[in-house]
Amino acid sequence: MVMRFTALAVLGLSAMVTSLPSDPYQPPKHYKEPAKPYNFAYGVSDPYQGIDFGQNEESDGSLVQGSYSVQLPDGRQQIVTYQADHDRGFHADVSYKGEAQYPPKSEHPPFVVKPSKDYHQPSKDYHQPPKDYHQPPSYH
């Protein structure tokens, strides 16, 4: 009788201990948050400064697709269109709009600033304060 009660108590206690979560504030380790659809877009255009870029992206929870564009220093616009998911990975298609423009070559040599003839490199034995000089503190 005592043996049966002890066995029943041990089984009940072990079932209760194993059913308790180790940290009640954390989700179980196998738990994965369900994917949530989203979309966003932004763009910046300042013709005076030559700035022109933007991006738009959307997701249905499993597939992410979008594009972004950048104004390149040579005057072209680079456009990247992409798709990504967990099965196929990330795939991008890159295209360019416009013609590359380069400044014309000059027949003059580049402008270089040279030191004036009056400029002299300071010598290594510049004036040092006397060794017994102590600067007063700057606070009052």
N, CA, C and O atoms as a MOPAC input file, in Angstrom:
PM7 MOZYME 1SCF
protein

 N      0.82200 1    -1.17800 1     0.00000 1
 C      0.00000 1     0.00000 1     0.00000 1
 C      0.87600 1     1.25700 1     0.00000 1
 O      0.63200 1     2.19000 1    -0.76400 1
 N      1.88600 1     1.27300 1     0.85300 1
 C      2.78800 1     2.41500 1     0.90400 1
 C      3.58200 1     2.49400 1    -0.39500 1
 O      3.86100 1     3.58800 1    -0.88500 1
 N      3.94400 1     1.35200 1    -0.95100 1
 C      4.70800 1     1.30900 1    -2.19600 1
 C      3.88900 1     1.88600 1    -3.35000 1
 O      4.40000 1     2.63500 1    -4.18200 1
 N      2.60400 1     1.51700 1    -3.37800 1
 C      1.73900 1     2.00600 1    -4.44100 1
 C      1.55200 1     3.52400 1    -4.30400 1
 O      1.56700 1     4.23800 1    -5.30700 1
 N      1.38000 1     4.01400 1    -3.09100 1
 C      1.21900 1     5.44200 1    -2.85200 1
 C      2.49000 1     6.20100 1    -3.23700 1
 O      2.40200 1     7.27800 1    -3.82600 1
 N      3.65700 1     5.66600 1    -2.91900 1
 C      4.93100 1     6.30200 1    -3.25000 1
 C      5.11500 1     6.35800 1    -4.76100 1
 O      5.53100 1     7.38300 1    -5.30100 1
 N      4.80900 1     5.26600 1    -5.44100 1
 C      4.95600 1     5.23100 1    -6.89500 1
 C      4.00100 1     6.22700 1    -7.54600 1
 O      4.37800 1     6.92000 1    -8.49000 1
 N      2.78700 1     6.30200 1    -7.05600 1
 C      1.80100 1     7.23000 1    -7.59000 1
 C      2.23200 1     8.68000 1    -7.33100 1
 O      2.07100 1     9.53200 1    -8.20600 1
 N      2.76300 1     8.96300 1    -6.17300 1
 C      3.21400 1    10.30800 1    -5.83000 1
 C      4.40400 1    10.71400 1    -6.70200 1
 O      4.46900 1    11.85400 1    -7.16200 1
 N      5.33800 1     9.80100 1    -6.93400 1
 C      6.51400 1    10.09600 1    -7.76200 1
 C      6.08000 1    10.35700 1    -9.20400 1
 O      6.56900 1    11.29100 1    -9.83900 1
 N      5.16500 1     9.53900 1    -9.72300 1
 C      4.67000 1     9.74400 1   -11.08700 1
 C      3.93300 1    11.07200 1   -11.22000 1
 O      4.12500 1    11.79200 1   -12.20000 1
 N      3.11500 1    11.39200 1   -10.26900 1
 C      2.37300 1    12.65900 1   -10.30800 1
 C      3.30100 1    13.86400 1   -10.21300 1
 O      3.13200 1    14.85000 1   -10.93000 1
 N      4.27900 1    13.77200 1    -9.32400 1
 C      5.22400 1    14.87200 1    -9.15000 1
 C      6.08100 1    15.05500 1   -10.40200 1
 O      6.32300 1    16.18900 1   -10.81600 1
 N      6.54400 1    13.96600 1   -11.01100 1
 C      7.37300 1    14.08000 1   -12.22000 1
 C      6.56300 1    14.62400 1   -13.38900 1
 O      7.09400 1    15.38800 1   -14.19500 1
 N      5.28500 1    14.24800 1   -13.50200 1
 C      4.44400 1    14.78200 1   -14.56800 1
 C      4.22100 1    16.27300 1   -14.37700 1
 O      4.19200 1    17.02800 1   -15.34900 1
 N      4.06300 1    16.69800 1   -13.13200 1
 C      3.83400 1    18.11200 1   -12.86500 1
 C      5.10300 1    18.92600 1   -13.15000 1
 O      5.01200 1    20.02200 1   -13.70300 1
 N      6.26300 1    18.41800 1   -12.78800 1
 C      7.52500 1    19.13500 1   -13.00000 1
 C      7.83100 1    19.25200 1   -14.49100 1
 O      8.25700 1    20.31400 1   -14.94700 1
 N      7.62200 1    18.17900 1   -15.26000 1
 C      7.92900 1    18.22700 1   -16.69200 1
 C      6.95000 1    19.10100 1   -17.45600 1
 O      7.29800 1    19.58000 1   -18.53500 1
 N      5.77000 1    19.33100 1   -16.96400 1
 C      4.80100 1    20.16900 1   -17.67600 1
 C      5.04100 1    21.64700 1   -17.42500 1
 O      4.51800 1    22.47900 1   -18.16700 1
 N      5.81600 1    22.00600 1   -16.40400 1
 C      6.09200 1    23.40900 1   -16.12000 1
 C      7.09900 1    23.95800 1   -17.13400 1
 O      8.09200 1    23.29100 1   -17.42200 1
 N      6.86900 1    25.15300 1   -17.68200 1
 C      7.86400 1    25.73400 1   -18.58800 1
 C      9.09300 1    26.17200 1   -17.79600 1
 O      8.98500 1    26.56200 1   -16.63300 1
 N     10.27100 1    26.10400 1   -18.43800 1
 C     11.49500 1    26.48200 1   -17.74600 1
 C     11.52200 1    27.99400 1   -17.49800 1
 O     11.98200 1    28.43500 1   -16.44500 1
 N     11.03600 1    28.79000 1   -18.45100 1
 C     10.93500 1    30.23500 1   -18.29000 1
 C      9.55500 1    30.64600 1   -18.78400 1
 O      9.31700 1    30.64500 1   -19.99200 1
 N      8.65300 1    30.99200 1   -17.90000 1
 C      7.28000 1    31.27100 1   -18.32600 1
 C      7.15300 1    32.50800 1   -19.21600 1
 O      6.11400 1    32.69400 1   -19.85000 1
 N      8.18600 1    33.36200 1   -19.28100 1
 C      8.09900 1    34.57800 1   -20.07500 1
 C      8.65100 1    34.40800 1   -21.48900 1
 O      8.49100 1    35.30600 1   -22.31600 1
 N      9.28600 1    33.29500 1   -21.78300 1
 C      9.84200 1    33.03600 1   -23.11200 1
 C      8.96400 1    32.04500 1   -23.86000 1
 O      8.45400 1    31.10000 1   -23.25600 1
 N      8.77500 1    32.24100 1   -25.17400 1
 C      8.01500 1    31.25000 1   -25.94300 1
 C      8.83500 1    29.96900 1   -26.07500 1
 O     10.05700 1    30.00300 1   -25.93200 1
 N      8.19400 1    28.86500 1   -26.34000 1
 C      8.94600 1    27.61800 1   -26.52300 1
 C      9.96200 1    27.76800 1   -27.64800 1
 O      9.77600 1    28.58900 1   -28.54600 1
 N     11.04400 1    26.97400 1   -27.60600 1
 C     12.12700 1    27.10800 1   -28.57600 1
 C     11.67100 1    26.79800 1   -29.99300 1
 O     12.22200 1    27.36800 1   -30.93400 1
 N     10.71500 1    25.94200 1   -30.18600 1
 C     10.25400 1    25.58000 1   -31.51600 1
 C      9.25400 1    26.58900 1   -32.07200 1
 O      8.83400 1    26.46600 1   -33.22200 1
 N      8.86900 1    27.57800 1   -31.27900 1
 C      7.86900 1    28.55200 1   -31.70900 1
 C      8.48600 1    29.51700 1   -32.71400 1
 O      9.57100 1    30.04700 1   -32.47500 1
 N      7.81200 1    29.74900 1   -33.82900 1
 C      8.25200 1    30.71300 1   -34.82200 1
 C      7.10800 1    31.68600 1   -35.07700 1
 O      5.97500 1    31.29100 1   -35.35300 1
 N      7.43500 1    32.95200 1   -34.97700 1
 C      6.44800 1    34.00300 1   -35.20600 1
 C      5.93600 1    33.90500 1   -36.64100 1
 O      6.74700 1    33.77900 1   -37.55800 1
 N      4.64300 1    33.95800 1   -36.87000 1
 C      4.13500 1    33.90500 1   -38.24700 1
 C      4.56200 1    35.15400 1   -39.02100 1
 O      4.64500 1    36.24800 1   -38.46200 1
 N      4.82900 1    34.97200 1   -40.31600 1
 C      5.26100 1    36.09100 1   -41.16200 1
 C      4.12500 1    37.09400 1   -41.31600 1
 O      2.95200 1    36.72800 1   -41.38400 1
 N      4.50000 1    38.35100 1   -41.36800 1
 C      3.50700 1    39.41100 1   -41.49000 1
 C      3.75600 1    40.17400 1   -42.79100 1
 O      4.89500 1    40.54500 1   -43.07700 1
 N      2.72700 1    40.40800 1   -43.56700 1
 C      2.89700 1    41.19500 1   -44.79000 1
 C      3.25400 1    42.64700 1   -44.45700 1
 O      2.85800 1    43.17000 1   -43.41500 1
 N      4.00300 1    43.28700 1   -45.35100 1
 C      4.35900 1    44.69200 1   -45.17700 1
 C      4.65100 1    45.30100 1   -46.54400 1
 O      4.80200 1    44.58300 1   -47.53300 1
 N      4.72900 1    46.61000 1   -46.59200 1
 C      5.22400 1    47.32500 1   -47.75900 1
 C      5.72600 1    48.68400 1   -47.31500 1
 O      5.22700 1    49.25300 1   -46.34500 1
 N      6.71700 1    49.20400 1   -48.02700 1
 C      7.22500 1    50.54200 1   -47.75100 1
 C      7.86700 1    51.08700 1   -49.01500 1
 O      8.20500 1    50.34100 1   -49.93400 1
 N      8.02700 1    52.39200 1   -49.04200 1
 C      8.66800 1    53.06100 1   -50.17100 1
 C      9.21000 1    54.40400 1   -49.69900 1
 O      8.66700 1    55.02000 1   -48.78200 1
 N     10.29100 1    54.85000 1   -50.34200 1
 C     10.81900 1    56.18400 1   -50.09400 1
 C     11.54800 1    56.64200 1   -51.34400 1
 O     11.92300 1    55.82600 1   -52.18500 1
 N     11.74400 1    57.91700 1   -51.46500 1
 C     12.46600 1    58.47400 1   -52.59200 1
 C     13.03000 1    59.83100 1   -52.24000 1
 O     12.42500 1    60.58700 1   -51.48000 1
 N     14.19600 1    60.14300 1   -52.79600 1
 C     14.85600 1    61.43000 1   -52.58900 1
 C     15.27900 1    61.93200 1   -53.95800 1
 O     15.93100 1    61.21400 1   -54.71600 1
 N     14.91100 1    63.15900 1   -54.27200 1
 C     15.30200 1    63.74000 1   -55.55000 1
 C     15.65500 1    65.20200 1   -55.33100 1
 O     14.82200 1    65.99300 1   -54.88900 1
 N     16.89800 1    65.55400 1   -55.64200 1
 C     17.36200 1    66.93100 1   -55.55500 1
 C     18.20200 1    67.21800 1   -56.79400 1
 O     19.41500 1    67.01100 1   -56.78000 1
 N     17.56600 1    67.69600 1   -57.87100 1
 C     18.30200 1    67.91600 1   -59.11500 1
 C     19.45800 1    68.91000 1   -58.96100 1
 O     20.47000 1    68.78600 1   -59.65100 1
 N     19.32300 1    69.87900 1   -58.07700 1
 C     20.38500 1    70.86500 1   -57.88700 1
 C     21.66700 1    70.18700 1   -57.39800 1
 O     22.75600 1    70.51400 1   -57.87000 1
 N     21.54600 1    69.25300 1   -56.46200 1
 C     22.70800 1    68.54000 1   -55.93100 1
 C     23.04400 1    67.29000 1   -56.74400 1
 O     24.10100 1    66.69200 1   -56.54600 1
 N     22.16000 1    66.89200 1   -57.65200 1
 C     22.39600 1    65.68200 1   -58.44700 1
 C     22.07100 1    64.41700 1   -57.67500 1
 O     22.61600 1    63.35500 1   -57.97300 1
 N     21.18500 1    64.51500 1   -56.68300 1
 C     20.83400 1    63.36700 1   -55.85800 1
 C     19.49400 1    62.81500 1   -56.32900 1
 O     18.52300 1    63.56000 1   -56.46600 1
 N     19.44500 1    61.52100 1   -56.57500 1
 C     18.20500 1    60.88400 1   -57.00300 1
 C     18.28600 1    59.40400 1   -56.65500 1
 O     18.98500 1    58.65000 1   -57.33200 1
 N     17.58900 1    58.98000 1   -55.62000 1
 C     17.56700 1    57.56900 1   -55.25000 1
 C     16.25700 1    57.24200 1   -54.55700 1
 O     15.55200 1    58.14000 1   -54.09700 1
 N     15.93000 1    55.95900 1   -54.47900 1
 C     14.70000 1    55.54500 1   -53.82600 1
 C     14.58900 1    54.03800 1   -53.76700 1
 O     15.38200 1    53.32200 1   -54.37800 1
 N     13.60900 1    53.56400 1   -53.03500 1
 C     13.37300 1    52.13500 1   -52.89100 1
 C     11.90200 1    51.89500 1   -52.61000 1
 O     11.24400 1    52.70800 1   -51.96100 1
 N     11.38500 1    50.76300 1   -53.10500 1
 C     10.06800 1    50.28500 1   -52.68700 1
 C     10.16300 1    48.78000 1   -52.51600 1
 O     10.85600 1    48.09900 1   -53.27100 1
 N      9.46200 1    48.27500 1   -51.52200 1
 C      9.52900 1    46.84900 1   -51.20000 1
 C      8.20600 1    46.41800 1   -50.60500 1
 O      7.55200 1    47.18100 1   -49.89500 1
 N      7.81300 1    45.17600 1   -50.90300 1
 C      6.59700 1    44.62300 1   -50.30700 1
 C      6.78400 1    43.12700 1   -50.10200 1
 O      7.58600 1    42.48200 1   -50.77800 1
 N      6.02700 1    42.59600 1   -49.15600 1
 C      6.08900 1    41.17800 1   -48.84200 1
 C      4.69500 1    40.68900 1   -48.48900 1
 O      3.92200 1    41.38400 1   -47.83000 1
 N      4.38900 1    39.47800 1   -48.94200 1
 C      3.11400 1    38.86600 1   -48.56400 1
 C      3.30200 1    37.92500 1   -47.37900 1
 O      2.35600 1    37.24500 1   -46.98000 1
 N      4.49100 1    37.87500 1   -46.81700 1
 C      4.79600 1    36.99900 1   -45.69300 1
 C      5.73900 1    35.88800 1   -46.08200 1
 O      6.43600 1    35.35000 1   -45.22200 1
 N      5.78400 1    35.52400 1   -47.36300 1
 C      6.71400 1    34.48100 1   -47.78500 1
 C      7.63700 1    34.97100 1   -48.89700 1
 O      8.79600 1    34.56000 1   -48.95200 1
 N      7.15600 1    35.83100 1   -49.77300 1
 C      7.96100 1    36.35800 1   -50.87700 1
 C      8.16600 1    37.85500 1   -50.68000 1
 O      7.21100 1    38.59500 1   -50.44000 1
 N      9.42100 1    38.29500 1   -50.78200 1
 C      9.74900 1    39.71800 1   -50.70100 1
 C     10.15200 1    40.15500 1   -52.10100 1
 O     10.98300 1    39.51000 1   -52.74000 1
 N      9.56600 1    41.25100 1   -52.58000 1
 C      9.95600 1    41.76900 1   -53.88700 1
 C      9.98600 1    43.28500 1   -53.83200 1
 O      9.24500 1    43.92000 1   -53.08100 1
 N     10.86500 1    43.84300 1   -54.64900 1
 C     10.97500 1    45.29100 1   -54.65900 1
 C     12.02300 1    45.75100 1   -55.64000 1
 O     12.53000 1    44.97600 1   -56.45100 1
 N     12.33900 1    47.04000 1   -55.54900 1
 C     13.36900 1    47.61600 1   -56.40600 1
 C     13.93100 1    48.84800 1   -55.72400 1
 O     13.29500 1    49.45200 1   -54.86000 1
 N     15.15900 1    49.20900 1   -56.14000 1
 C     15.74100 1    50.47300 1   -55.69900 1
 C     16.52800 1    51.05800 1   -56.85200 1
 O     16.96400 1    50.34000 1   -57.75100 1
 N     16.70600 1    52.36900 1   -56.81700 1
 C     17.43700 1    53.05400 1   -57.87500 1
 C     18.40300 1    54.05200 1   -57.25900 1
 O     18.15700 1    54.61900 1   -56.19500 1
 N     19.52800 1    54.25000 1   -57.97800 1
 C     20.59000 1    55.13800 1   -57.50400 1
 C     21.12000 1    55.91600 1   -58.69500 1
 O     21.31300 1    55.35300 1   -59.77300 1
 N     21.35700 1    57.21500 1   -58.50600 1
 C     21.98900 1    58.02900 1   -59.54000 1
 C     23.49700 1    57.84300 1   -59.41100 1
 O     24.07500 1    58.15600 1   -58.37000 1
 N     24.13500 1    57.33300 1   -60.46300 1
 C     25.57400 1    57.05800 1   -60.44500 1
 C     26.37200 1    58.32000 1   -60.76300 1
 O     25.83900 1    59.24500 1   -61.37600 1
 N     27.64400 1    58.37200 1   -60.35400 1
 C     28.45800 1    59.57100 1   -60.61500 1
 C     28.63900 1    59.87100 1   -62.10300 1
 O     28.88400 1    61.02100 1   -62.46700 1
 N     28.52300 1    58.86200 1   -62.96900 1
 C     28.70200 1    59.10500 1   -64.40200 1
 C     27.41300 1    59.57100 1   -65.08100 1
 O     27.38300 1    59.71200 1   -66.30300 1
 N     26.35100 1    59.81300 1   -64.31200 1
 C     25.11800 1    60.35500 1   -64.85700 1
 C     24.04000 1    59.32300 1   -65.12200 1
 O     22.88500 1    59.69700 1   -65.32800 1
 N     24.37200 1    58.03300 1   -65.12500 1
 C     23.36500 1    57.00400 1   -65.36400 1
 C     22.57500 1    56.73700 1   -64.09000 1
 O     22.99400 1    57.08900 1   -62.98700 1
 N     21.43600 1    56.11400 1   -64.27200 1
 C     20.63500 1    55.67900 1   -63.12700 1
 C     20.66800 1    54.15100 1   -63.10200 1
 O     20.34700 1    53.49900 1   -64.09500 1
 N     21.05400 1    53.59400 1   -61.96700 1
 C     21.09200 1    52.13700 1   -61.80100 1
 C     19.79800 1    51.70700 1   -61.12300 1
 O     19.41400 1    52.25900 1   -60.09200 1
 N     19.12800 1    50.71500 1   -61.71200 1
 C     17.86000 1    50.21500 1   -61.17100 1
 C     18.02700 1    48.73000 1   -60.87800 1
 O     18.37800 1    47.95200 1   -61.76500 1
 N     17.77500 1    48.34200 1   -59.63900 1
 C     17.87400 1    46.94300 1   -59.22000 1
 C     16.48200 1    46.47600 1   -58.82200 1
 O     15.86300 1    47.04700 1   -57.92500 1
 N     15.99100 1    45.43500 1   -59.49300 1
 C     14.70800 1    44.81600 1   -59.17100 1
 C     15.01600 1    43.44100 1   -58.58300 1
 O     15.82000 1    42.70200 1   -59.15000 1
 N     14.39800 1    43.08400 1   -57.46300 1
 C     14.76900 1    41.83800 1   -56.78300 1
 C     13.55600 1    41.10200 1   -56.23700 1
 O     12.48800 1    41.67800 1   -56.03100 1
 N     13.75800 1    39.79900 1   -56.00800 1
 C     12.80800 1    38.92600 1   -55.32000 1
 C     13.61100 1    38.03900 1   -54.38400 1
 O     14.74400 1    37.67000 1   -54.69300 1
 N     13.02700 1    37.69300 1   -53.23800 1
 C     13.70700 1    36.82400 1   -52.28000 1
 C     12.68100 1    36.01000 1   -51.51500 1
 O     11.62300 1    36.51500 1   -51.14000 1
 N     13.00700 1    34.73900 1   -51.28500 1
 C     12.20500 1    33.89200 1   -50.40300 1
 C     13.12000 1    32.81400 1   -49.82100 1
 O     14.29100 1    32.72200 1   -50.19000 1
 N     12.58000 1    31.99700 1   -48.90800 1
 C     13.39900 1    31.00100 1   -48.22500 1
 C     13.75200 1    29.81900 1   -49.11800 1
 O     14.73500 1    29.12600 1   -48.85200 1
 N     12.98000 1    29.57300 1   -50.16300 1
 C     13.24200 1    28.41500 1   -51.01500 1
 C     14.25700 1    28.72100 1   -52.11500 1
 O     15.19700 1    27.95400 1   -52.32200 1
 N     14.07300 1    29.83600 1   -52.81900 1
 C     14.92200 1    30.15300 1   -53.96800 1
 C     16.02500 1    31.15000 1   -53.65200 1
 O     16.93100 1    31.31300 1   -54.46900 1
 N     15.99500 1    31.82000 1   -52.51500 1
 C     17.02600 1    32.78600 1   -52.15400 1
 C     16.77700 1    34.15700 1   -52.76100 1
 O     15.64000 1    34.52100 1   -53.06200 1
 N     17.84500 1    34.90500 1   -52.93400 1
 C     17.77500 1    36.28500 1   -53.42100 1
 C     18.17000 1    36.32200 1   -54.89200 1
 O     19.21900 1    35.79700 1   -55.26600 1
 N     17.33800 1    36.94100 1   -55.72900 1
 C     17.62200 1    37.09000 1   -57.15200 1
 C     17.40500 1    38.54300 1   -57.53700 1
 O     16.36100 1    39.12500 1   -57.24300 1
 N     18.40900 1    39.12800 1   -58.20200 1
 C     18.32900 1    40.53900 1   -58.57800 1
 C     18.54200 1    40.69900 1   -60.07600 1
 O     19.29100 1    39.94300 1   -60.69400 1
 N     17.87500 1    41.69300 1   -60.65100 1
 C     18.04600 1    42.06800 1   -62.04200 1
 C     18.49600 1    43.52500 1   -62.04700 1
 O     17.77900 1    44.39800 1   -61.55900 1
 N     19.69500 1    43.79500 1   -62.60300 1
 C     20.27500 1    45.13200 1   -62.59300 1
 C     20.18300 1    45.72100 1   -63.99400 1
 O     20.56500 1    45.07600 1   -64.97000 1
 N     19.67700 1    46.94100 1   -64.09000 1
 C     19.61700 1    47.62400 1   -65.38300 1
 C     20.06200 1    49.06900 1   -65.19700 1
 O     20.09000 1    49.58900 1   -64.08200 1
 N     20.41000 1    49.70600 1   -66.31300 1
 C     20.89900 1    51.08000 1   -66.28600 1
 C     20.07900 1    51.92600 1   -67.24300 1
 O     19.67600 1    51.46500 1   -68.31100 1
 N     19.83800 1    53.16200 1   -66.85100 1
 C     19.09500 1    54.10100 1   -67.67800 1
 C     20.01000 1    55.28800 1   -67.95500 1
 O     20.64000 1    55.81800 1   -67.03900 1
 N     20.08400 1    55.70200 1   -69.20600 1
 C     20.90900 1    56.84900 1   -69.56000 1
 C     22.24700 1    56.43500 1   -70.13700 1
 O     22.55900 1    55.24800 1   -70.23800 1
 N     23.02700 1    57.42400 1   -70.51100 1
 C     24.34500 1    57.22800 1   -71.11800 1
 C     25.40200 1    57.77300 1   -70.16600 1
 O     25.22000 1    58.83800 1   -69.57700 1
 N     26.50600 1    57.04600 1   -70.01300 1
 C     27.58100 1    57.50100 1   -69.13100 1
 C     28.20000 1    58.77400 1   -69.69400 1
 O     28.51000 1    58.83600 1   -70.88300 1
 N     28.38200 1    59.77900 1   -68.86200 1
 C     28.96000 1    61.05900 1   -69.27100 1
 C     30.23700 1    61.29900 1   -68.48100 1
 O     30.26700 1    61.14800 1   -67.25900 1
 N     31.29200 1    61.67500 1   -69.19800 1
 C     32.57400 1    61.96600 1   -68.56000 1
 C     32.97100 1    63.38600 1   -68.93000 1
 O     32.68200 1    63.82600 1   -70.04300 1
 N     33.62700 1    64.11900 1   -68.03000 1
 C     34.02500 1    65.48800 1   -68.36400 1
 C     35.06900 1    65.47300 1   -69.48300 1
 O     35.89000 1    64.55800 1   -69.55300 1
 N     35.04200 1    66.47200 1   -70.34800 1
 C     36.03400 1    66.49300 1   -71.42400 1
 C     37.43700 1    66.67700 1   -70.86200 1
 O     37.63600 1    67.33200 1   -69.83900 1
 N     38.40600 1    66.08300 1   -71.55600 1
 C     39.79500 1    66.23100 1   -71.11400 1
 C     40.25800 1    67.64800 1   -71.42200 1
 O     39.95500 1    68.20300 1   -72.47800 1
 N     40.98000 1    68.20800 1   -70.50000 1
 C     41.46200 1    69.57800 1   -70.65400 1
 C     42.84200 1    69.55800 1   -71.29000 1
 O     43.62500 1    68.63700 1   -71.05800 1
 N     43.14600 1    70.59700 1   -72.11200 1
 C     44.48000 1    70.68700 1   -72.69500 1
 C     45.46200 1    71.31100 1   -71.72200 1
 O     46.67000 1    71.29000 1   -71.95600 1
 N     44.94300 1    71.87400 1   -70.61500 1
 C     45.79800 1    72.50300 1   -69.61600 1
 C     46.15600 1    71.49100 1   -68.53700 1
 O     45.36600 1    70.59400 1   -68.24300 1
 N     47.34800 1    71.62800 1   -67.94000 1
 C     47.69000 1    70.72100 1   -66.84100 1
 C     46.81100 1    71.01300 1   -65.62700 1
 O     46.24600 1    72.10200 1   -65.52400 1
 N     46.68800 1    70.06200 1   -64.71700 1
 C     45.85000 1    70.29600 1   -63.53100 1
 C     46.40900 1    71.42300 1   -62.67200 1
 O     47.61600 1    71.66300 1   -62.63900 1
 N     45.51100 1    72.10100 1   -61.98400 1
 C     45.89400 1    73.20800 1   -61.11400 1
 C     46.52200 1    72.65500 1   -59.84000 1
 O     45.91500 1    71.84000 1   -59.14500 1
 N     47.74200 1    73.10000 1   -59.53700 1
 C     48.45500 1    72.64100 1   -58.34900 1
 C     48.89700 1    73.86500 1   -57.56100 1
 O     49.45400 1    74.79800 1   -58.14100 1
 N     48.66300 1    73.88300 1   -56.26900 1
 C     49.09500 1    74.98700 1   -55.41800 1
 C     50.46200 1    74.64000 1   -54.85500 1
 O     50.65300 1    73.59700 1   -54.23000 1
 N     51.42100 1    75.55200 1   -55.09400 1
 C     52.78200 1    75.35800 1   -54.58800 1
 C     53.03400 1    76.39800 1   -53.50200 1
 O     52.45000 1    77.48100 1   -53.53700 1
 N     53.89600 1    76.08300 1   -52.54000 1
 C     54.18600 1    77.07300 1   -51.50000 1
 C     54.88200 1    78.29900 1   -52.10600 1
 O     55.63400 1    78.19300 1   -53.07500 1
 N     54.60900 1    79.45400 1   -51.51200 1
 C     55.24200 1    80.68800 1   -52.00800 1
 C     56.72900 1    80.67900 1   -51.69400 1
 O     57.18900 1    79.89600 1   -50.86400 1
 N     57.48400 1    81.55600 1   -52.36400 1
 C     58.93800 1    81.61300 1   -52.15600 1
 C     59.26900 1    82.17800 1   -50.77600 1
 O     60.35600 1    81.93300 1   -50.25500 1
 N     58.33500 1    82.93900 1   -50.17400 1
 C     58.56900 1    83.52500 1   -48.85900 1
 C     58.36200 1    82.52100 1   -47.73000 1
 O     58.74800 1    82.78400 1   -46.59100 1
 N     57.77000 1    81.39800 1   -48.03000 1
 C     57.46000 1    80.41100 1   -46.99500 1
 C     58.71200 1    79.61700 1   -46.65900 1
 O     59.40100 1    79.11600 1   -47.54700 1
 N     59.00000 1    79.50800 1   -45.36500 1
 C     60.14300 1    78.71400 1   -44.90800 1
 C     59.64200 1    77.70700 1   -43.89400 1
 O     58.85400 1    78.02100 1   -43.00200 1
 N     60.11400 1    76.51200 1   -44.05600 1
 C     59.75900 1    75.45500 1   -43.11300 1
 C     60.29600 1    75.84600 1   -41.74400 1
 O     61.45700 1    76.24200 1   -41.64000 1
 N     59.48500 1    75.74900 1   -40.68100 1
 C     60.00500 1    76.11200 1   -39.35700 1
 C     61.16400 1    75.20000 1   -38.96200 1
 O     61.14500 1    73.99700 1   -39.22400 1
 N     62.14200 1    75.78100 1   -38.34400 1
 C     63.30900 1    74.98500 1   -37.93200 1
 C     62.95400 1    74.16900 1   -36.69900 1
 O     61.97300 1    74.44000 1   -36.00600 1
 N     63.76900 1    73.18100 1   -36.45100 1
 C     63.49900 1    72.30700 1   -35.31100 1
 C     63.79600 1    72.99700 1   -33.98900 1
 O     63.26000 1    72.60100 1   -32.95400 1
 N     64.63700 1    74.01600 1   -34.00400 1
 C     64.96400 1    74.69700 1   -32.75700 1
 C     64.07800 1    75.94200 1   -32.59600 1
 O     64.57400 1    77.05000 1   -32.39300 1
 N     62.77200 1    75.73600 1   -32.68900 1
 C     61.84500 1    76.84100 1   -32.49000 1
 C     61.89200 1    77.27800 1   -31.03000 1
 O     62.41400 1    76.56700 1   -30.17200 1
 N     61.33700 1    78.45800 1   -30.76300 1
 C     61.38500 1    79.03000 1   -29.41600 1
 C     60.59000 1    78.18100 1   -28.42800 1
 O     59.38700 1    77.97100 1   -28.58300 1
 N     61.28200 1    77.71400 1   -27.43600 1
 C     60.60500 1    76.96600 1   -26.37500 1
 C     60.58300 1    77.83400 1   -25.12600 1
 O     61.51200 1    78.60600 1   -24.88800 1
 N     59.52900 1    77.71300 1   -24.32800 1
 C     59.50200 1    78.50600 1   -23.08900 1
 C     60.61200 1    78.05100 1   -22.13900 1
 O     61.05000 1    76.90200 1   -22.19700 1
 N     61.06300 1    78.94900 1   -21.26900 1
 C     62.11600 1    78.56600 1   -20.31100 1
 C     61.66300 1    77.40100 1   -19.43700 1
 O     60.46800 1    77.23400 1   -19.19200 1
 N     62.59200 1    76.61500 1   -18.97900 1
 C     62.26500 1    75.41500 1   -18.21200 1
 C     61.59400 1    75.74300 1   -16.88200 1
 O     60.81700 1    74.93400 1   -16.37600 1
 N     61.87500 1    76.91000 1   -16.30200 1
 C     61.25700 1    77.25600 1   -15.02000 1
 C     59.89700 1    77.93100 1   -15.20300 1
 O     59.29000 1    78.35800 1   -14.22100 1
 N     59.41200 1    78.03500 1   -16.43400 1
 C     58.12100 1    78.66900 1   -16.70300 1
 C     57.00000 1    77.69800 1   -16.36000 1
 O     56.99300 1    76.54800 1   -16.80000 1
 N     56.05400 1    78.18700 1   -15.56200 1
 C     54.87600 1    77.39100 1   -15.21800 1
 C     53.64300 1    78.18200 1   -15.63700 1
 O     53.42100 1    79.30600 1   -15.18800 1
 N     52.86200 1    77.57800 1   -16.49200 1
 C     51.64800 1    78.26500 1   -16.95500 1
 C     50.64300 1    78.30000 1   -15.81400 1
 O     50.40000 1    77.27600 1   -15.17600 1
 N     50.04700 1    79.47500 1   -15.54400 1
 C     49.04400 1    79.53100 1   -14.46700 1
 C     47.79700 1    78.73900 1   -14.88100 1
 O     47.51000 1    78.60600 1   -16.07100 1
 N     47.07300 1    78.22600 1   -13.91400 1
 C     45.85700 1    77.48600 1   -14.25100 1
 C     44.85100 1    78.38500 1   -14.96400 1
 O     44.78100 1    79.58200 1   -14.68500 1
 N     44.08000 1    77.81900 1   -15.87500 1
 C     43.13800 1    78.59500 1   -16.66900 1
 C     41.80100 1    78.79100 1   -15.97000 1
 O     40.96400 1    79.55500 1   -16.45200 1
 N     41.58400 1    78.13100 1   -14.86300 1
 C     40.33600 1    78.30000 1   -14.13300 1
 C     40.53000 1    79.30300 1   -12.99500 1
 O     41.64500 1    79.48500 1   -12.50500 1
 N     39.45500 1    79.94300 1   -12.58400 1
 C     39.53000 1    80.90900 1   -11.48300 1
 C     38.52000 1    80.59900 1   -10.43800 1
 O     38.43400 1    81.30500 1    -9.43300 1

